[in-house]
Amino acid sequence: MYDMNGIPQGLSMALSRNEKAMSSFSKLSENDRKKFVDLSRSVRSKQEMNRLVSKLENGKNSFL
């Protein structure tokens, strides 16, 4: 499992509520996890974060 230290709190919370997305996130390469975390830093609302995280459900790179 990916170490959640250094991940924005909103992303961590959104992932914890979505088991499929958490599983996909943990399977990403280190580089893709970094890209996803960096992308999450630009999110400004809970709804945006949930939409971003839900993209992980459909495939590990659907957020790119």
mmCIF file as Biopython writes it, N, C-alpha, C and O atoms, coordinates in Angstrom:
data_model
#
loop_
_atom_site.group_PDB
_atom_site.id
_atom_site.type_symbol
_atom_site.label_atom_id
_atom_site.label_alt_id
_atom_site.label_comp_id
_atom_site.label_asym_id
_atom_site.label_entity_id
_atom_site.label_seq_id
_atom_site.pdbx_PDB_ins_code
_atom_site.Cartn_x
_atom_site.Cartn_y
_atom_site.Cartn_z
_atom_site.occupancy
_atom_site.B_iso_or_equiv
_atom_site.auth_seq_id
_atom_site.auth_asym_id
_atom_site.pdbx_PDB_model_num
ATOM 1   N N  . MET A ? 1  ? 0.855   -1.185 0.000   1.0 0.0 1  A 1 
ATOM 2   C CA . MET A ? 1  ? 0.000   0.000  0.000   1.0 0.0 1  A 1 
ATOM 3   C C  . MET A ? 1  ? 0.889   1.232  0.000   1.0 0.0 1  A 1 
ATOM 4   O O  . MET A ? 1  ? 1.963   1.234  0.601   1.0 0.0 1  A 1 
ATOM 5   N N  . TYR A ? 2  ? 0.448   2.252  -0.659  1.0 0.0 2  A 1 
ATOM 6   C CA . TYR A ? 2  ? 1.200   3.500  -0.768  1.0 0.0 2  A 1 
ATOM 7   C C  . TYR A ? 2  ? 1.199   4.231  0.568   1.0 0.0 2  A 1 
ATOM 8   O O  . TYR A ? 2  ? 0.170   4.317  1.238   1.0 0.0 2  A 1 
ATOM 9   N N  . ASP A ? 3  ? 2.343   4.749  0.945   1.0 0.0 3  A 1 
ATOM 10  C CA . ASP A ? 3  ? 2.475   5.540  2.170   1.0 0.0 3  A 1 
ATOM 11  C C  . ASP A ? 3  ? 1.715   6.845  1.996   1.0 0.0 3  A 1 
ATOM 12  O O  . ASP A ? 3  ? 2.015   7.609  1.078   1.0 0.0 3  A 1 
ATOM 13  N N  . MET A ? 4  ? 0.734   7.121  2.861   1.0 0.0 4  A 1 
ATOM 14  C CA . MET A ? 4  ? -0.124  8.289  2.723   1.0 0.0 4  A 1 
ATOM 15  C C  . MET A ? 4  ? 0.515   9.561  3.275   1.0 0.0 4  A 1 
ATOM 16  O O  . MET A ? 4  ? -0.094  10.628 3.189   1.0 0.0 4  A 1 
ATOM 17  N N  . ASN A ? 5  ? 1.707   9.483  3.831   1.0 0.0 5  A 1 
ATOM 18  C CA . ASN A ? 5  ? 2.387   10.694 4.302   1.0 0.0 5  A 1 
ATOM 19  C C  . ASN A ? 5  ? 2.702   11.592 3.118   1.0 0.0 5  A 1 
ATOM 20  O O  . ASN A ? 5  ? 3.156   11.119 2.076   1.0 0.0 5  A 1 
ATOM 21  N N  . GLY A ? 6  ? 2.465   12.873 3.276   1.0 0.0 6  A 1 
ATOM 22  C CA . GLY A ? 6  ? 2.752   13.826 2.225   1.0 0.0 6  A 1 
ATOM 23  C C  . GLY A ? 6  ? 1.629   14.016 1.230   1.0 0.0 6  A 1 
ATOM 24  O O  . GLY A ? 6  ? 1.748   14.833 0.317   1.0 0.0 6  A 1 
ATOM 25  N N  . ILE A ? 7  ? 0.554   13.289 1.382   1.0 0.0 7  A 1 
ATOM 26  C CA . ILE A ? 7  ? -0.598  13.430 0.491   1.0 0.0 7  A 1 
ATOM 27  C C  . ILE A ? 7  ? -1.546  14.445 1.108   1.0 0.0 7  A 1 
ATOM 28  O O  . ILE A ? 7  ? -1.797  14.409 2.313   1.0 0.0 7  A 1 
ATOM 29  N N  . PRO A ? 8  ? -2.077  15.354 0.287   1.0 0.0 8  A 1 
ATOM 30  C CA . PRO A ? 8  ? -3.028  16.336 0.822   1.0 0.0 8  A 1 
ATOM 31  C C  . PRO A ? 8  ? -4.188  15.658 1.555   1.0 0.0 8  A 1 
ATOM 32  O O  . PRO A ? 8  ? -4.672  14.608 1.135   1.0 0.0 8  A 1 
ATOM 33  N N  . GLN A ? 9  ? -4.615  16.263 2.633   1.0 0.0 9  A 1 
ATOM 34  C CA . GLN A ? 9  ? -5.654  15.677 3.470   1.0 0.0 9  A 1 
ATOM 35  C C  . GLN A ? 9  ? -6.935  15.397 2.682   1.0 0.0 9  A 1 
ATOM 36  O O  . GLN A ? 9  ? -7.552  14.349 2.865   1.0 0.0 9  A 1 
ATOM 37  N N  . GLY A ? 10 ? -7.337  16.317 1.812   1.0 0.0 10 A 1 
ATOM 38  C CA . GLY A ? 10 ? -8.552  16.118 1.024   1.0 0.0 10 A 1 
ATOM 39  C C  . GLY A ? 10 ? -8.461  14.896 0.129   1.0 0.0 10 A 1 
ATOM 40  O O  . GLY A ? 10 ? -9.433  14.153 -0.010  1.0 0.0 10 A 1 
ATOM 41  N N  . LEU A ? 11 ? -7.308  14.683 -0.476  1.0 0.0 11 A 1 
ATOM 42  C CA . LEU A ? 11 ? -7.107  13.506 -1.318  1.0 0.0 11 A 1 
ATOM 43  C C  . LEU A ? 11 ? -7.145  12.246 -0.474  1.0 0.0 11 A 1 
ATOM 44  O O  . LEU A ? 11 ? -7.794  11.266 -0.839  1.0 0.0 11 A 1 
ATOM 45  N N  . SER A ? 12 ? -6.456  12.270 0.642   1.0 0.0 12 A 1 
ATOM 46  C CA . SER A ? 12 ? -6.446  11.116 1.532   1.0 0.0 12 A 1 
ATOM 47  C C  . SER A ? 12 ? -7.863  10.738 1.971   1.0 0.0 12 A 1 
ATOM 48  O O  . SER A ? 12 ? -8.224  9.561  1.983   1.0 0.0 12 A 1 
ATOM 49  N N  . MET A ? 13 ? -8.647  11.731 2.325   1.0 0.0 13 A 1 
ATOM 50  C CA . MET A ? 13 ? -10.021 11.469 2.768   1.0 0.0 13 A 1 
ATOM 51  C C  . MET A ? 13 ? -10.874 10.930 1.630   1.0 0.0 13 A 1 
ATOM 52  O O  . MET A ? 13 ? -11.650 9.995  1.825   1.0 0.0 13 A 1 
ATOM 53  N N  . ALA A ? 14 ? -10.735 11.515 0.438   1.0 0.0 14 A 1 
ATOM 54  C CA . ALA A ? 14 ? -11.513 11.054 -0.712  1.0 0.0 14 A 1 
ATOM 55  C C  . ALA A ? 14 ? -11.151 9.620  -1.084  1.0 0.0 14 A 1 
ATOM 56  O O  . ALA A ? 14 ? -12.030 8.820  -1.405  1.0 0.0 14 A 1 
ATOM 57  N N  . LEU A ? 15 ? -9.868  9.296  -1.043  1.0 0.0 15 A 1 
ATOM 58  C CA . LEU A ? 15 ? -9.446  7.930  -1.345  1.0 0.0 15 A 1 
ATOM 59  C C  . LEU A ? 15 ? -9.965  6.946  -0.300  1.0 0.0 15 A 1 
ATOM 60  O O  . LEU A ? 15 ? -10.346 5.825  -0.638  1.0 0.0 15 A 1 
ATOM 61  N N  . SER A ? 16 ? -9.982  7.356  0.959   1.0 0.0 16 A 1 
ATOM 62  C CA . SER A ? 16 ? -10.437 6.452  2.018   1.0 0.0 16 A 1 
ATOM 63  C C  . SER A ? 16 ? -11.925 6.132  1.890   1.0 0.0 16 A 1 
ATOM 64  O O  . SER A ? 16 ? -12.386 5.115  2.408   1.0 0.0 16 A 1 
ATOM 65  N N  . ARG A ? 17 ? -12.676 6.993  1.202   1.0 0.0 17 A 1 
ATOM 66  C CA . ARG A ? 17 ? -14.110 6.750  1.001   1.0 0.0 17 A 1 
ATOM 67  C C  . ARG A ? 17 ? -14.404 5.958  -0.268  1.0 0.0 17 A 1 
ATOM 68  O O  . ARG A ? 17 ? -15.559 5.618  -0.523  1.0 0.0 17 A 1 
ATOM 69  N N  . ASN A ? 18 ? -13.385 5.657  -1.065  1.0 0.0 18 A 1 
ATOM 70  C CA . ASN A ? 18 ? -13.590 4.995  -2.341  1.0 0.0 18 A 1 
ATOM 71  C C  . ASN A ? 18 ? -12.581 3.846  -2.479  1.0 0.0 18 A 1 
ATOM 72  O O  . ASN A ? 18 ? -11.444 4.044  -2.907  1.0 0.0 18 A 1 
ATOM 73  N N  . GLU A ? 19 ? -13.021 2.661  -2.110  1.0 0.0 19 A 1 
ATOM 74  C CA . GLU A ? 19 ? -12.127 1.506  -2.062  1.0 0.0 19 A 1 
ATOM 75  C C  . GLU A ? 19 ? -11.524 1.167  -3.432  1.0 0.0 19 A 1 
ATOM 76  O O  . GLU A ? 19 ? -10.340 0.844  -3.522  1.0 0.0 19 A 1 
ATOM 77  N N  . LYS A ? 20 ? -12.330 1.238  -4.490  1.0 0.0 20 A 1 
ATOM 78  C CA . LYS A ? 20 ? -11.815 0.928  -5.829  1.0 0.0 20 A 1 
ATOM 79  C C  . LYS A ? 20 ? -10.750 1.934  -6.250  1.0 0.0 20 A 1 
ATOM 80  O O  . LYS A ? 20 ? -9.724  1.558  -6.818  1.0 0.0 20 A 1 
ATOM 81  N N  . ALA A ? 21 ? -10.993 3.203  -5.974  1.0 0.0 21 A 1 
ATOM 82  C CA . ALA A ? 21 ? -10.019 4.229  -6.323  1.0 0.0 21 A 1 
ATOM 83  C C  . ALA A ? 21 ? -8.737  4.054  -5.507  1.0 0.0 21 A 1 
ATOM 84  O O  . ALA A ? 21 ? -7.638  4.213  -6.037  1.0 0.0 21 A 1 
ATOM 85  N N  . MET A ? 22 ? -8.874  3.732  -4.232  1.0 0.0 22 A 1 
ATOM 86  C CA . MET A ? 22 ? -7.701  3.503  -3.380  1.0 0.0 22 A 1 
ATOM 87  C C  . MET A ? 22 ? -6.868  2.352  -3.923  1.0 0.0 22 A 1 
ATOM 88  O O  . MET A ? 22 ? -5.640  2.424  -3.959  1.0 0.0 22 A 1 
ATOM 89  N N  . SER A ? 23 ? -7.541  1.300  -4.341  1.0 0.0 23 A 1 
ATOM 90  C CA . SER A ? 23 ? -6.834  0.150  -4.902  1.0 0.0 23 A 1 
ATOM 91  C C  . SER A ? 23 ? -6.090  0.543  -6.178  1.0 0.0 23 A 1 
ATOM 92  O O  . SER A ? 23 ? -4.928  0.181  -6.362  1.0 0.0 23 A 1 
ATOM 93  N N  . SER A ? 24 ? -6.766  1.286  -7.056  1.0 0.0 24 A 1 
ATOM 94  C CA . SER A ? 24 ? -6.117  1.735  -8.295  1.0 0.0 24 A 1 
ATOM 95  C C  . SER A ? 24 ? -4.948  2.657  -8.005  1.0 0.0 24 A 1 
ATOM 96  O O  . SER A ? 24 ? -3.899  2.550  -8.641  1.0 0.0 24 A 1 
ATOM 97  N N  . PHE A ? 25 ? -5.120  3.567  -7.043  1.0 0.0 25 A 1 
ATOM 98  C CA . PHE A ? 25 ? -4.055  4.484  -6.670  1.0 0.0 25 A 1 
ATOM 99  C C  . PHE A ? 25 ? -2.822  3.720  -6.190  1.0 0.0 25 A 1 
ATOM 100 O O  . PHE A ? 25 ? -1.693  4.055  -6.547  1.0 0.0 25 A 1 
ATOM 101 N N  . SER A ? 26 ? -3.050  2.702  -5.385  1.0 0.0 26 A 1 
ATOM 102 C CA . SER A ? 26 ? -1.914  1.943  -4.843  1.0 0.0 26 A 1 
ATOM 103 C C  . SER A ? 26 ? -1.173  1.156  -5.916  1.0 0.0 26 A 1 
ATOM 104 O O  . SER A ? 26 ? -0.015  0.784  -5.723  1.0 0.0 26 A 1 
ATOM 105 N N  . LYS A ? 27 ? -1.832  0.899  -7.050  1.0 0.0 27 A 1 
ATOM 106 C CA . LYS A ? 27 ? -1.206  0.148  -8.138  1.0 0.0 27 A 1 
ATOM 107 C C  . LYS A ? 27 ? -0.496  1.042  -9.148  1.0 0.0 27 A 1 
ATOM 108 O O  . LYS A ? 27 ? 0.198   0.542  -10.034 1.0 0.0 27 A 1 
ATOM 109 N N  . LEU A ? 28 ? -0.662  2.361  -9.024  1.0 0.0 28 A 1 
ATOM 110 C CA . LEU A ? 28 ? 0.016   3.286  -9.930  1.0 0.0 28 A 1 
ATOM 111 C C  . LEU A ? 28 ? 1.521   3.230  -9.729  1.0 0.0 28 A 1 
ATOM 112 O O  . LEU A ? 28 ? 2.010   2.914  -8.644  1.0 0.0 28 A 1 
ATOM 113 N N  . SER A ? 29 ? 2.234   3.537  -10.779 1.0 0.0 29 A 1 
ATOM 114 C CA . SER A ? 29 ? 3.684   3.672  -10.641 1.0 0.0 29 A 1 
ATOM 115 C C  . SER A ? 29 ? 3.970   4.874  -9.742  1.0 0.0 29 A 1 
ATOM 116 O O  . SER A ? 29 ? 3.108   5.732  -9.553  1.0 0.0 29 A 1 
ATOM 117 N N  . GLU A ? 30 ? 5.147   4.932  -9.206  1.0 0.0 30 A 1 
ATOM 118 C CA . GLU A ? 30 ? 5.536   6.054  -8.345  1.0 0.0 30 A 1 
ATOM 119 C C  . GLU A ? 30 ? 5.368   7.379  -9.086  1.0 0.0 30 A 1 
ATOM 120 O O  . GLU A ? 30 ? 4.888   8.361  -8.518  1.0 0.0 30 A 1 
ATOM 121 N N  . ASN A ? 31 ? 5.760   7.399  -10.337 1.0 0.0 31 A 1 
ATOM 122 C CA . ASN A ? 31 ? 5.654   8.613  -11.145 1.0 0.0 31 A 1 
ATOM 123 C C  . ASN A ? 31 ? 4.185   9.024  -11.330 1.0 0.0 31 A 1 
ATOM 124 O O  . ASN A ? 31 ? 3.853   10.203 -11.202 1.0 0.0 31 A 1 
ATOM 125 N N  . ASP A ? 32 ? 3.314   8.064  -11.629 1.0 0.0 32 A 1 
ATOM 126 C CA . ASP A ? 32 ? 1.898   8.376  -11.813 1.0 0.0 32 A 1 
ATOM 127 C C  . ASP A ? 32 ? 1.228   8.791  -10.505 1.0 0.0 32 A 1 
ATOM 128 O O  . ASP A ? 32 ? 0.346   9.650  -10.503 1.0 0.0 32 A 1 
ATOM 129 N N  . ARG A ? 33 ? 1.643   8.187  -9.400  1.0 0.0 33 A 1 
ATOM 130 C CA . ARG A ? 33 ? 1.104   8.624  -8.096  1.0 0.0 33 A 1 
ATOM 131 C C  . ARG A ? 33 ? 1.486   10.074 -7.834  1.0 0.0 33 A 1 
ATOM 132 O O  . ARG A ? 33 ? 0.669   10.864 -7.360  1.0 0.0 33 A 1 
ATOM 133 N N  . LYS A ? 34 ? 2.730   10.418 -8.143  1.0 0.0 34 A 1 
ATOM 134 C CA . LYS A ? 34 ? 3.183   11.804 -7.944  1.0 0.0 34 A 1 
ATOM 135 C C  . LYS A ? 34 ? 2.373   12.754 -8.819  1.0 0.0 34 A 1 
ATOM 136 O O  . LYS A ? 34 ? 1.953   13.815 -8.356  1.0 0.0 34 A 1 
ATOM 137 N N  . LYS A ? 35 ? 2.147   12.383 -10.087 1.0 0.0 35 A 1 
ATOM 138 C CA . LYS A ? 35 ? 1.346   13.216 -10.992 1.0 0.0 35 A 1 
ATOM 139 C C  . LYS A ? 35 ? -0.064  13.406 -10.431 1.0 0.0 35 A 1 
ATOM 140 O O  . LYS A ? 35 ? -0.608  14.510 -10.457 1.0 0.0 35 A 1 
ATOM 141 N N  . PHE A ? 36 ? -0.647  12.321 -9.926  1.0 0.0 36 A 1 
ATOM 142 C CA . PHE A ? 36 ? -2.009  12.393 -9.400  1.0 0.0 36 A 1 
ATOM 143 C C  . PHE A ? 36 ? -2.061  13.282 -8.166  1.0 0.0 36 A 1 
ATOM 144 O O  . PHE A ? 36 ? -2.969  14.103 -8.032  1.0 0.0 36 A 1 
ATOM 145 N N  . VAL A ? 37 ? -1.105  13.129 -7.272  1.0 0.0 37 A 1 
ATOM 146 C CA . VAL A ? 37 ? -1.046  13.966 -6.070  1.0 0.0 37 A 1 
ATOM 147 C C  . VAL A ? 37 ? -0.857  15.430 -6.469  1.0 0.0 37 A 1 
ATOM 148 O O  . VAL A ? 37 ? -1.514  16.313 -5.918  1.0 0.0 37 A 1 
ATOM 149 N N  . ASP A ? 38 ? 0.025   15.684 -7.412  1.0 0.0 38 A 1 
ATOM 150 C CA . ASP A ? 38 ? 0.239   17.058 -7.876  1.0 0.0 38 A 1 
ATOM 151 C C  . ASP A ? 38 ? -1.038  17.634 -8.485  1.0 0.0 38 A 1 
ATOM 152 O O  . ASP A ? 38 ? -1.371  18.795 -8.249  1.0 0.0 38 A 1 
ATOM 153 N N  . LEU A ? 39 ? -1.745  16.832 -9.261  1.0 0.0 39 A 1 
ATOM 154 C CA . LEU A ? 39 ? -3.006  17.259 -9.846  1.0 0.0 39 A 1 
ATOM 155 C C  . LEU A ? 39 ? -4.027  17.574 -8.754  1.0 0.0 39 A 1 
ATOM 156 O O  . LEU A ? 39 ? -4.788  18.535 -8.873  1.0 0.0 39 A 1 
ATOM 157 N N  . SER A ? 40 ? -4.046  16.777 -7.706  1.0 0.0 40 A 1 
ATOM 158 C CA . SER A ? 40 ? -5.014  16.979 -6.620  1.0 0.0 40 A 1 
ATOM 159 C C  . SER A ? 40 ? -4.764  18.287 -5.866  1.0 0.0 40 A 1 
ATOM 160 O O  . SER A ? 40 ? -5.678  18.827 -5.244  1.0 0.0 40 A 1 
ATOM 161 N N  . ARG A ? 41 ? -3.556  18.788 -5.918  1.0 0.0 41 A 1 
ATOM 162 C CA . ARG A ? 41 ? -3.235  20.033 -5.208  1.0 0.0 41 A 1 
ATOM 163 C C  . ARG A ? 41 ? -3.923  21.255 -5.828  1.0 0.0 41 A 1 
ATOM 164 O O  . ARG A ? 41 ? -4.033  22.298 -5.183  1.0 0.0 41 A 1 
ATOM 165 N N  . SER A ? 42 ? -4.382  21.129 -7.070  1.0 0.0 42 A 1 
ATOM 166 C CA . SER A ? 42 ? -5.073  22.241 -7.723  1.0 0.0 42 A 1 
ATOM 167 C C  . SER A ? 42 ? -6.585  22.212 -7.496  1.0 0.0 42 A 1 
ATOM 168 O O  . SER A ? 42 ? -7.290  23.139 -7.894  1.0 0.0 42 A 1 
ATOM 169 N N  . VAL A ? 43 ? -7.077  21.165 -6.865  1.0 0.0 43 A 1 
ATOM 170 C CA . VAL A ? 43 ? -8.513  21.022 -6.615  1.0 0.0 43 A 1 
ATOM 171 C C  . VAL A ? 43 ? -8.943  22.006 -5.529  1.0 0.0 43 A 1 
ATOM 172 O O  . VAL A ? 43 ? -8.251  22.182 -4.526  1.0 0.0 43 A 1 
ATOM 173 N N  . ARG A ? 44 ? -10.091 22.641 -5.742  1.0 0.0 44 A 1 
ATOM 174 C CA . ARG A ? 44 ? -10.555 23.690 -4.826  1.0 0.0 44 A 1 
ATOM 175 C C  . ARG A ? 44 ? -11.836 23.359 -4.071  1.0 0.0 44 A 1 
ATOM 176 O O  . ARG A ? 44 ? -12.294 24.166 -3.262  1.0 0.0 44 A 1 
ATOM 177 N N  . SER A ? 45 ? -12.433 22.176 -4.321  1.0 0.0 45 A 1 
ATOM 178 C CA . SER A ? 45 ? -13.656 21.830 -3.597  1.0 0.0 45 A 1 
ATOM 179 C C  . SER A ? 45 ? -13.732 20.322 -3.366  1.0 0.0 45 A 1 
ATOM 180 O O  . SER A ? 45 ? -13.057 19.536 -4.029  1.0 0.0 45 A 1 
ATOM 181 N N  . LYS A ? 46 ? -14.555 19.953 -2.427  1.0 0.0 46 A 1 
ATOM 182 C CA . LYS A ? 46 ? -14.762 18.536 -2.119  1.0 0.0 46 A 1 
ATOM 183 C C  . LYS A ? 46 ? -15.339 17.816 -3.339  1.0 0.0 46 A 1 
ATOM 184 O O  . LYS A ? 46 ? -14.955 16.684 -3.635  1.0 0.0 46 A 1 
ATOM 185 N N  . GLN A ? 47 ? -16.253 18.469 -4.039  1.0 0.0 47 A 1 
ATOM 186 C CA . GLN A ? 47 ? -16.868 17.864 -5.216  1.0 0.0 47 A 1 
ATOM 187 C C  . GLN A ? 47 ? -15.832 17.618 -6.315  1.0 0.0 47 A 1 
ATOM 188 O O  . GLN A ? 47 ? -15.832 16.563 -6.951  1.0 0.0 47 A 1 
ATOM 189 N N  . GLU A ? 48 ? -14.957 18.593 -6.533  1.0 0.0 48 A 1 
ATOM 190 C CA . GLU A ? 48 ? -13.889 18.417 -7.517  1.0 0.0 48 A 1 
ATOM 191 C C  . GLU A ? 48 ? -12.983 17.255 -7.132  1.0 0.0 48 A 1 
ATOM 192 O O  . GLU A ? 48 ? -12.598 16.457 -7.987  1.0 0.0 48 A 1 
ATOM 193 N N  . MET A ? 49 ? -12.641 17.157 -5.854  1.0 0.0 49 A 1 
ATOM 194 C CA . MET A ? 49 ? -11.771 16.080 -5.392  1.0 0.0 49 A 1 
ATOM 195 C C  . MET A ? 49 ? -12.450 14.733 -5.602  1.0 0.0 49 A 1 
ATOM 196 O O  . MET A ? 49 ? -11.814 13.777 -6.044  1.0 0.0 49 A 1 
ATOM 197 N N  . ASN A ? 50 ? -13.731 14.656 -5.289  1.0 0.0 50 A 1 
ATOM 198 C CA . ASN A ? 50 ? -14.452 13.397 -5.487  1.0 0.0 50 A 1 
ATOM 199 C C  . ASN A ? 50 ? -14.491 13.007 -6.960  1.0 0.0 50 A 1 
ATOM 200 O O  . ASN A ? 50 ? -14.358 11.828 -7.288  1.0 0.0 50 A 1 
ATOM 201 N N  . ARG A ? 51 ? -14.673 13.982 -7.853  1.0 0.0 51 A 1 
ATOM 202 C CA . ARG A ? 51 ? -14.668 13.694 -9.294  1.0 0.0 51 A 1 
ATOM 203 C C  . ARG A ? 51 ? -13.288 13.213 -9.740  1.0 0.0 51 A 1 
ATOM 204 O O  . ARG A ? 51 ? -13.178 12.266 -10.518 1.0 0.0 51 A 1 
ATOM 205 N N  . LEU A ? 52 ? -12.255 13.859 -9.253  1.0 0.0 52 A 1 
ATOM 206 C CA . LEU A ? 52 ? -10.893 13.453 -9.601  1.0 0.0 52 A 1 
ATOM 207 C C  . LEU A ? 52 ? -10.626 12.025 -9.132  1.0 0.0 52 A 1 
ATOM 208 O O  . LEU A ? 52 ? -10.135 11.199 -9.901  1.0 0.0 52 A 1 
ATOM 209 N N  . VAL A ? 53 ? -10.944 11.740 -7.889  1.0 0.0 53 A 1 
ATOM 210 C CA . VAL A ? 53 ? -10.700 10.407 -7.334  1.0 0.0 53 A 1 
ATOM 211 C C  . VAL A ? 53 ? -11.533 9.356  -8.053  1.0 0.0 53 A 1 
ATOM 212 O O  . VAL A ? 53 ? -11.067 8.235  -8.261  1.0 0.0 53 A 1 
ATOM 213 N N  . SER A ? 54 ? -12.754 9.702  -8.434  1.0 0.0 54 A 1 
ATOM 214 C CA . SER A ? 54 ? -13.606 8.718  -9.107  1.0 0.0 54 A 1 
ATOM 215 C C  . SER A ? 54 ? -13.029 8.307  -10.457 1.0 0.0 54 A 1 
ATOM 216 O O  . SER A ? 54 ? -13.352 7.231  -10.960 1.0 0.0 54 A 1 
ATOM 217 N N  . LYS A ? 55 ? -12.179 9.150  -11.055 1.0 0.0 55 A 1 
ATOM 218 C CA . LYS A ? 55 ? -11.541 8.784  -12.319 1.0 0.0 55 A 1 
ATOM 219 C C  . LYS A ? 55 ? -10.631 7.572  -12.158 1.0 0.0 55 A 1 
ATOM 220 O O  . LYS A ? 55 ? -10.385 6.847  -13.122 1.0 0.0 55 A 1 
ATOM 221 N N  . LEU A ? 56 ? -10.140 7.353  -10.964 1.0 0.0 56 A 1 
ATOM 222 C CA . LEU A ? 56 ? -9.281  6.194  -10.719 1.0 0.0 56 A 1 
ATOM 223 C C  . LEU A ? 56 ? -10.062 4.885  -10.783 1.0 0.0 56 A 1 
ATOM 224 O O  . LEU A ? 56 ? -9.481  3.831  -11.043 1.0 0.0 56 A 1 
ATOM 225 N N  . GLU A ? 57 ? -11.367 4.941  -10.550 1.0 0.0 57 A 1 
ATOM 226 C CA . GLU A ? 57 ? -12.179 3.723  -10.573 1.0 0.0 57 A 1 
ATOM 227 C C  . GLU A ? 57 ? -12.194 3.078  -11.955 1.0 0.0 57 A 1 
ATOM 228 O O  . GLU A ? 57 ? -12.268 1.855  -12.069 1.0 0.0 57 A 1 
ATOM 229 N N  . ASN A ? 58 ? -12.125 3.891  -13.000 1.0 0.0 58 A 1 
ATOM 230 C CA . ASN A ? 58 ? -12.283 3.395  -14.358 1.0 0.0 58 A 1 
ATOM 231 C C  . ASN A ? 58 ? -11.004 2.902  -15.008 1.0 0.0 58 A 1 
ATOM 232 O O  . ASN A ? 58 ? -11.036 2.378  -16.121 1.0 0.0 58 A 1 
ATOM 233 N N  . GLY A ? 59 ? -9.922  3.059  -14.352 1.0 0.0 59 A 1 
ATOM 234 C CA . GLY A ? 59 ? -8.645  2.640  -14.918 1.0 0.0 59 A 1 
ATOM 235 C C  . GLY A ? 59 ? -7.533  3.472  -14.342 1.0 0.0 59 A 1 
ATOM 236 O O  . GLY A ? 59 ? -7.712  4.654  -14.049 1.0 0.0 59 A 1 
ATOM 237 N N  . LYS A ? 60 ? -6.410  2.868  -14.186 1.0 0.0 60 A 1 
ATOM 238 C CA . LYS A ? 60 ? -5.360  3.529  -13.441 1.0 0.0 60 A 1 
ATOM 239 C C  . LYS A ? 60 ? -4.836  4.806  -14.059 1.0 0.0 60 A 1 
ATOM 240 O O  . LYS A ? 60 ? -4.263  5.630  -13.347 1.0 0.0 60 A 1 
ATOM 241 N N  . ASN A ? 61 ? -5.012  5.008  -15.374 1.0 0.0 61 A 1 
ATOM 242 C CA . ASN A ? 61 ? -4.472  6.212  -15.998 1.0 0.0 61 A 1 
ATOM 243 C C  . ASN A ? 61 ? -5.553  7.101  -16.595 1.0 0.0 61 A 1 
ATOM 244 O O  . ASN A ? 61 ? -5.246  7.970  -17.411 1.0 0.0 61 A 1 
ATOM 245 N N  . SER A ? 62 ? -6.786  6.909  -16.218 1.0 0.0 62 A 1 
ATOM 246 C CA . SER A ? 62 ? -7.862  7.706  -16.818 1.0 0.0 62 A 1 
ATOM 247 C C  . SER A ? 62 ? -7.797  9.162  -16.398 1.0 0.0 62 A 1 
ATOM 248 O O  . SER A ? 62 ? -8.490  9.990  -16.989 1.0 0.0 62 A 1 
ATOM 249 N N  . PHE A ? 63 ? -7.001  9.504  -15.412 1.0 0.0 63 A 1 
ATOM 250 C CA . PHE A ? 63 ? -6.885  10.883 -14.948 1.0 0.0 63 A 1 
ATOM 251 C C  . PHE A ? 63 ? -5.895  11.677 -15.782 1.0 0.0 63 A 1 
ATOM 252 O O  . PHE A ? 63 ? -5.896  12.907 -15.736 1.0 0.0 63 A 1 
ATOM 253 N N  . LEU A ? 64 ? -5.052  10.996 -16.542 1.0 0.0 64 A 1 
ATOM 254 C CA . LEU A ? 64 ? -4.001  11.679 -17.321 1.0 0.0 64 A 1 
ATOM 255 C C  . LEU A ? 64 ? -4.559  12.330 -18.561 1.0 0.0 64 A 1 
ATOM 256 O O  . LEU A ? 64 ? -3.813  12.943 -19.325 1.0 0.0 64 A 1 
#
